[in-house]
Amino acid sequence: MSLPSLFRMGRLPAGWRVRAPGGLSARLLLLTLSIVTAVGLLAVPPTLASFEERWLLDRVRAAELASTIAEADPDRRVTDRIASQLLDGAGVVSVAMQADGVRRLILAAPEAMRTPYLVDLRRQNPGSWLAAPYFTLISGKNGMVRVIAEPRFRQAEFVEIVTPDAPLKAELLNYFVRLVAATIVASAVAGLVIYLGLNVFLVRPIKRITLAMERFRAAPEDKEARLPLSGRDDEIGRAEIELNRMQDDLLIALNSRARLAALGEAVAKINHDLRNMLTSAQIASDRMAALGDPKVAQALPRLERALDRAITLATEVMTYGKSREPEPKTRPLFIRAALEAAAEDAGLHVTGVALRTVVGPAERIAADPEQLHRILVNLLRNAREAIEGAGDRKGRGQVFAELKQAAGNSVIRLSDDGPGVPERALSHLFQPFVGSARRGGTGLGLAIARELAQGHGGDLDLVESGAGGAVFELVLPGTPAPAEPPAPPKLRRRPATKTA
């Protein structure tokens, strides 16, 4: 069965469909030509209507002049031969005039005429004016048209003529064909010029951007794959700038991912040995607890907590970027005690960088104890290192902690009086390996802290930074009611661990 018959039956072969030409240039060319040609063809109807109106008015004026010649005879007698010559010269078959309400036939052919259709040039609405040429073209053969118009050379109410429409139809059809052809050619030329302009200013830059994206995807490290900026200040220029920024961000992300993969592999290799070392340190701490020295007993709890956390982390292989953090096991915690424990592990001391807080001992938040400790230690250690890194501070400063509760969330606000976060680190502050604010740092601390906060359903953000210091806010969901804090536990000695 042929394809046209399939079209007529409304069925097409499986998988067959009409495809638009490939490429933006080809589609833009077709679209431009179609729109310009359609707009050009819209001018055809009024142009045809104007042509017909002029043609009919020319016949009316010629007939009006012929009527003045006919009435120039003093006896007002015109022979049939002269009347025929006047009518033929005007291209009409009859001329009538109406004055003072009386209609008078001035010239008329002797033979009988077919009933004409009426065209009143005095008053035409836009619809009938535009439709008149097409009505003329589709009218029957040997038709007559009766035309009424305002007189120009006579004092009368109107001039009326009857003329054959065959000459009008022939000239109208010829003019229509020439008009459509000229419109199509002009539209094609105009469309081609518009297309070339759009191709230069739009399509070619888009092709450059597309090619740069493809080359970057194939080889992100290749410097030749980067798109050179054209310096344009329009949307194309903005797209080029954003593409360059996106490529920069992707390169940073790819480098971070590679470093994370290498870090995960390294941690996996040393994890077994690290666990053995921590176990040996725990055994040594147990033996130190058995000595009974008061100074050792005073320092031992901090050492035991640090060893417990280190062994837990090593056992679970919590390497950043290689495995996900475990789901937090939240419970009400006394935030002041958590702040003081984190400050001790972060190296804060009253003689150097000290912790100041207005949080009461009974205030509580909902969090995972171990993960909250890691968040606070990272924040407090960063604040201490920033203050100690300022040469004019001589290692002295303070970190102020406060707790606010609003909209069902607990907000821990930590502000220091250090130099603030450097400008270069602000844009990538929470990205691993690139967000470090100090030389030699890995940038993992804040990235880990934010991940842990978001794992709780909260967030961590830098809200202020300047010469007066930096302010971080840790938002955690839940607002547990205050409670009486428990009494500090007495130090218990661990039983000595037997070793082989």
N, C-alpha and C positions, 0 to 999 in steps of 0.2 A: 504494500500500500504506500502511495506517495506521501511526502510530507505535507503538501497542500491539502490532500484529503484528510490527513490526520488533524490538521488545523481546523478544517470545517467540521469534523466530528467532535472537536473539543478534546482530543487525546493526543499526547506527545509520547515519543519513545521514552522508556525508563532512563532516568539520569540525564535527559536532555533538557536544556533550558537556554534561554537567550542570555548571552553573556555580554556585559558591557566591555568596551575596549580597555585593555590593561594600561596602567600607568596614569598618573595624574595629568600629564600633559595632554594625552589623547582625550581624556574625559573633559578636561577644561576646554579644549578646542571645540568639541561637539557641543558642549553646553553654551559656550560663547556664541557660536554660529547659530544655534537654535534660538537663543534669546534675541539676538540682534535681528535675525530674519523675522521672527514673530513680531517684534516691535515694528520693523519696516512694513510688514504686511498689514499692520493695523492702520497704516496711513492710506491703504488702497481704497477702502469704501468712501471716505470723504473726498478723496481725489477724483474718483469716478463720478460721485454726485456733483462735484463742482464742474466737471467736464460736461456732463449732460445739461446742467443748468445753463452754462455758457452757450452750448449749442442751441438750445431752445430759445434763449434770449436773442441770439443772433438772428434766428428765423423771425422772431417777433419784431425786431427792429427793422429788418428788411421788408417785412409785410407792412409795417406801419408806414415806411417811406413809400412803398408801392401804393398804399391807400391815399396818400397825399397827392401823388401823381394822378390817380384816377379821379379825384375830386377837383383837380385843377381845371377840368373842362367846364366852361361856363354853363353849358346846357346839361352838365352832369350825365353825359352819355358816353359810355365806353363800349366799344365793339367787343365781340367774343374773342377775336384774334388778339386785340391789345390786352384784354383781361387775362387771356391765357399766357401771353408773354410776361406780364407783370407777376402773375402767380408763379410761373416757372422760374423767373429771376429771383423771387423771394424764397422759392423752395416750399411753397405752401399750396393748399387747394382752396382755401377760403380765408377771408379776413372780415371781421366784424368789429364794431365799435359801440360802446354804450356811453351816452352822455345825457345828463338830466333824466336819468331813469329810463331812457328809451334805447333799446338795442337795435342797431342798424347794420345790415349786411352790406358791405362795400364791394367786395370782390368774391366771386364764387365760381368754381369750375362747373361746366354744364353737366358732366357725368355724375351718376349717383355714387355716393360714398358709403363705406362701411361705418357702422356706429363706432365713434372714437372713444378712447378712455381719456379721462380728464387729468391734467396736471396744472394745478393752480400755483403759479410762482409768487403770488402775493403773500400767501401765508402757508407755510409748510412746517410741521413739527420735525424735530431732528430725526425721529425714527423713519417717517415716510420719506424724508429727504435722502437719507442713507440707503433706503431700500429701493428707491426709484430706479437706479441703473440696473439692478438685478431683475426687477419686474420687466423692464424694457427688454433685457436679453432673453428672458424666457417667454415673452409674449409670442403669439402666433404670427404666421406669415401675413404680409400685406395688411398689417394693422395700421390704424390711424390714431393720432394723438391730438387731443384738443388742449391748447395751451392758453391760459389766461394770465396777463401780466399788466403791470402799471405802464401807461403810455409815457413816452419821452418827448415825442415831436407833436403830439396832438393834445388838445384840451378835451379830455374825456375821463370817464370813470375807470375804464379798463379797455385793453385791446385783446381780442380773441382771435386765434388762428387755429386752423386744422391743417396738419401736415402728416405725411406718411412717416412711419417710424422705421422703415427699412434702412434708409441712409443713416439715421441715428444709431440703429443697432449695429450696422457694419462698422461705423467709425468707433462706436463705443467698444465693440469687441476687439478691434485692432488696438485701440488705446489701452484696453485692459491687459492684453498680452504683453505689449511693450512696457507697460507700467510694472507688471509683476516681474518680468525679466530684469528690468532695471533695478527694481527693489531687491531682488535676490542677489544680483551682482554687487550692488552697493553694500548690502548687508554682509555679504561674504568678505568684501574688502575691509569693511569696518570691523567685523568680527575677528578677522585675521590680525589686524593692527592691535585690537584690544588684547587678543590672545598673546601676541608677541610681547606686549607690555607686561601682562600678568606673568608670562613665563620668565621674563627677566627679573621682575621685582618680587615674585612670589614662588614660582615653581622651582627655579634653580636654587634659591636659598634653602627651600625645604629638602631638595635632593641632597644638598651638601650636609644638612643636619642628619638626614636619614643615613647617608653613607658613613658619617662620623659615628653614629650609633652602632651601625653594623660592624665597623672596624673595631670600635671599642669593645663590643661584645666578643669579638673573636680574639682580641689581644688587649686586655685592659692595661697591661704594663707598657705597651708600645706608645711612646710619646708622639709618634706620627699619627696615631689614631685620634688625638685630641683635635677638636674643631677650633681653628683660628677665628677669633672674634672679628666680625666685619665692622664693628663700631656703629651699627645702625641703632637709632633710638626708637624704633617702632616695635611691633610685636615679634618680628623675626629676630631683631637684636636681643630682645628680652628672652626669647626662646634659646638663643645661643648662650646667653649668660647663665640661664638656669641649667642648660645641659652641661656646661662646664662645672657648675657647682655640684650637680648630681654626680658627675664623674669623679670629682674630688671626694665626695662622701662615699661613693662606692669603693674607691681605692682604699680609703681609710678602713671601711668595713672589711674589705678583702684582706688587708694587712692584719687587722685585728683578728680575723678568723684564722689566718695562718698561724699567728702567734698563739692563739688559744689552742689550736690543734697541737702545736709543738709543746705548749705548756702541759696540756693534758697527757701527752705521751711521756713527757719527762716525769710528771707526778706519778703516773702509773708505774714507771720503772723504779722510782725511789720509795714508793709507798711501803713496800714490804720492809726495807731496811729502816725506814723512819719509824715504823711501828715497833720494831725491835729496840731501837734506841730509846723511844719513849717508855717502853716497858722497863728497860734498865733504869731509867731515871726515876720511875715510880718505885721500883724496888729500893733505890738509894734513899728516896724520901721516907719510905717506911722504916728503914734502918735509922735514919736521922730522928724520926719521931720516937724511937725506942731509947734514945740517949737521955731524954729527960731534961735537956738544957732549956731554960726558960726563954732565951733569945731565939733558939731554934724553934721552940713551940709557938712563939709569936709570929714568926715569918712563915711557918709551915702551911697554914691554911691557904694563903695566896698561891704558894707553889703547887699545892694539891689541886686547886681549882684550875690552874693553868695546864697542868698535866692531864687532868680529866678532859678538858676541852680539846687539847691537842690530840689525845688518843681517839676521841670520838670523831674528830674531823678526819684523821688519817684512816680510821676504820671504814668510814662511809665514803672515802675518796671523793670529798666535796671539792673537786677542782672546778674553778669558774669556767663556764663555757663548754665543758665537756659533759657534765651531768647536771641535771636540774637540782635545785635546792629542795629538800624535803618539805612537805606540807607543814606549816607551822602548827604546833600544838599550843594553842592559846589558853591562857588562864589568867586570872587577876594577879597582878604583880605590884609590889610596893616600889613606885618609881624612884623614890629618893634612894633607897637601898641599892637599886640597880644602877643609878647614876654614880653613887660613891664607889661601887665595885668596879664599874667601867673606868672611872677616873683613876683608880689605883692601878689597873692594868695598863692604862694608856700613859702612865708616867706623870700624871699631874700631882703636884705637891705644893704645900702651903709656902714653901721657901722659893718656889719657881713659878710655874704656871699653875694657878690654883683654881679649884672649882668653887663657884659661888652659886647658891640656889635658894629660892624662897619656897621650894616645894616642901610641903609638910610631910612628916614621916608616915601619916595615915593615908596619903593620896595614892590611888592605884590606877593602873591601866591594864588593858587586856592584850597580852602578847605572849609569844613563845620565849621562855627565859633565855635560852642559848642564842637564838637569833637576835633578840633585842640587845643582848650583851655585845654581840659582834657589831651591830649597827652603832651603838653608843661608843664603843672603843674606837672604831674607825673615825667617827666624827671628832671625838675628843683628842685623839692622837694627831689628826690633821691640824686641829686648832693649836695644839702645843707646838708642833713642828713649825707652823707658820709664825708664831710669836717668837720662838727661839731663833728662827732664821732672820729676824729683823735685828740688825746689828745695834741699833740704838736702844733696844729694850733690855739688854743684858740678861736675857732669859727669863724676865719676870713679866707676868701678865695674869689675866684671869679669863675664865669661861663662865658665863652666867647662864643658868638653866632655869626655865620656868615651865609650868604646865597650864594649859588652857583646855577647856572642854566646851565644845559648841557643835550643834547640829549632829549630835550622836557620835562625834569623833573626839579623840584625845589628841591634842597638839603639843608636842614637846618642842620648845623653842630654845635653841642653843646659839648664843651670841658671844663672840670673843672681841677683844680689843687689839687684835693684831693688824697687819697691813692690808687685809682683805685678799680676795682672790685675784691673781693677775689677769689682765685683760685678755691675754693670749689663751688662757685656759677656760674662759667663760663659755665659748661656743661648744666645747667638747668636754665639759666638766664631768659628765656622768658616763662617758664612753671609756671602755677599758683600753689601757695602753696609750691613749692620746689625751686623757683628761687630767693628767697629773699637773699640779700647780707648783711642784718643786723639782729641781733638777735631780735626775736619778730615780724618780718615783715611777711606779708602774701604772698608776692611774686606776688600779683595781679597787681600791678601798671604797670610794664613793659609788662606783658601779655595783659592787656587791651590796653595799648598804641600801641603795635604791631597790635592787632586786628583792632583797629580803623584806623591805617595807611594802613593796607592791604585792609580794606573796601573802602578806597579811590583809590585803585589800585596801591598803593605804598608799602613801607616797612620801618621798623625800625630795625637798627642793631647796635651792638657794634663793632666799627672798630679798636679801640685801647684801651689798658688797661695796666697800669703799675704803678710804683712808682710815675710817674709824673702826674697821673690822668687818667680819662676815657674819651673817645670820642664816642659819639653817632651820627649817621646820620639818619635823617628823610627824606625819599624820597617821594615826592608827584608829581603826574603827572600834567603837565601844567606849562606854564611860562607867566603869565599875564604881560603886559607892565606896567612900573611905571606910577603912576598918582599922582596928587596933593592931599595930605591927607586933609580931612575935618577939619574944626575948631572944637576944643573941645566943646561939648554941655554944655549948662548951666544947673545947677541943677534945676530940677523941682520937686515941692512937690506933692506927691500923695494926693488925697482926702482921708480924714479920712474914714476908713471902719467902718460901723455901726455894732455893735454886739448885739446880743440878750441879 
